[in-house]
Amino acid sequence: MRAEYNHNLMIALLYNYGIYWEFYEKQPNNIYSGYYYYEAGDDKNDGIVIRYSNGYEKKTSYHKVSSADNALLAVINK
């Protein structure tokens, strides 16, 4: 699932595994699987922290939510 609203690039997505921007996992249903919304240009970077296998950590503007409905509502209501 991916929905994009291009007023400051708002995205709602379901991440399971693979490669998507900062996300990268080889196995399905790993630690980052779930629903998110993302807001480009969010200088706060107050979303999740992605930790890579080499020890690198990246603060992101991805915010985990409990359902697809909540991800879409977050995008619509911004």
URUR-V765051 format. One record per helix or strand. SS is the DSSP state (H for helix, E for strand). FROM is the first residue (numbers start at 1). TO is the last residue. If there is no record, write none. Layout:
# URUR-V765051
ss;from;to
SS;FROM;TO
SS;FROM;TO
This chain:
# URUR-V765051
ss;from;to
E;2;5
E;10;15
E;18;20
E;23;25
E;34;39
E;49;51
E;57;59
E;62;65
H;68;76
